[in-house]
Amino acid sequence: MTYAWTVIGAGPAGIAAVGKLLDEGIPPEDIAWIDPAFAAGDIGAKWRSVSSNTQVGFFLSYLNGAKAFRFSEAPPMPLTEIDTEETCALALVADPLRWITEHLRKRVATFETTATGLFLERRQWRIETGQQELTSTNVVLAVGASPKKLNYPQLSEIPLEVALDPEKLAAEPLDNATVAVFGSSHSSMIVLPHLLRHPVAKVINFYRSPLKYAVYLDDWILFDDSGLKGRAAVWARENIDGVLPERLERCLVDGPEFEEKLAQCDRAVYTVGLERRTLPETSQWGQLDYNPNNGILAPGLFGVGIAFPEQSIDPFGYVEYRVGLKKFMDYLHSVLPLWLHYSP
């Protein structure tokens, strides 16, 4: 089976890619879509209970950002009833994403499997999957990212998806535990209060630098992609840069007390960022990298989403990588006209 475009991944970036390709006039029968679950990616599978750092208005902008989504025809959903300047649990975003996914799956060819190999042959991409092979002139990789881990084998890890979910965390044996939380990200500031609601002996937050907060200015946001926002920012200001709660300590990773404090811990949560999921094998080049300004990996091969974020420079020269549903949509709107002209 041969297609003009194949999208690998059905999280928010993959959904956006399919929608924008349809908006560009690519016939639905010329688009293939590959994903093992088609369940809104990690937002639907892992992060539903997490409080977002994005305002509802930006989610709604994404959901209405592609005509092909036809989100105006969706049944009533709780997300649309929230103040657009408020944040929300990601479950309220996952449900609209799943509705759009099912709508799009009725139009394009879908394959519920995992892409395992990708090879450029005769100016076409041959895509190996767990089920069959496809051929495509162009491929969009929206493979997502997984939480990074650190190498402290003496500590029993609490997976990030467990630490961020109060119900899952409640099943962990935490009585009198001393838990190390590495990092000072948005996820860190959600995990720390979650842990302190349990009968832990102590939580030690290991960090590298001062906290950073997003600042909303007239027409842009300082530290938009690296600063704390929403409820996490409120908690951090009151409890990290304010008064530390009982049973919470902080320790600089490069400080003189690091080894001593680490030796006190028996559990660990790693909130130290995400790393791109392994790409389908490309024996011609090994692991490819991408151009952060236009998403190009190779002729006819493009990346989008949290695995391939757009590089941005703010008015003060600070470099960030744009991650967020609306940002993925805006990026596709910008680069897709170029991608349409860069086939093998």
Protein Blocks (a to p, Z undefined) as FASTA:
>chain_A
ZZfbdcedjbfklmmmmmmmmmnopafklpccddfklnopjmlmmmmmpccfbdfklmmm
mmmmpfklommmpccdfklmpcfkbccdfklmmmmmmmmmmmmmmmmccdddddfbdcde
ehiacdddfkbccddfbdcddebpaddddddfkbccddfklmmmmklmmmpcfehpacdd
edjdfklmmmmmmmmmpccfbdcdddfbdcddddddfkbcehklmpcehjllmmmmmmmm
mcccehiacddfkbmklmmmmmmpcbdcddebjadddddddfknopadddfknopabghi
acedjklccddddfkopacddedfklmmmmmmmmmmmmmmmcZZ
